């Protein structure tokens, strides 16, 4: 490893990260397709793909740690490796959330599913993740900031689901378990958006050298951040 230029190692690690992001987003798309079509048959394939994603995440982390130990990078190179490590973790968590969505598919009924805009939420979350990775590739500060701004729209959609669920479960004939599942799915998608936003903030750190401080907008998010 020491015989190769540092920039070649960093390029290789960056490419591995992009490949991992493609796998993660593909699995997320499969999970959303399964959800929107109430098709539980693809769950095992999604879990299998997630196992491969987990292995790739571990492998990339190990490669980054070896690079840090042998090359001892400084300044921009060090920030790049730190950024790759953090984004790597966020991508793995997005992969886990995709599996959680797939696991909920057998539990939700189509008539309940129609009451919510999960397709729109999923498309927005995926777009955020794609743009965040693109911002990393291009070192694009403006695009990273755009992703951060998009997070509020996804949060608003999640809050709308919460309000709708809260209203519906008051009725005696409401299937409470179904609405709890719907709420969980909304939460998973919203969390994917949060991880995409974290990726974008890491890009801002990479580009500017400044750690982006952000106060979450709700008590619920504060509690979740402590759990994560």
Beta strands, then each sheet from edge to edge (+ up, - down):
end
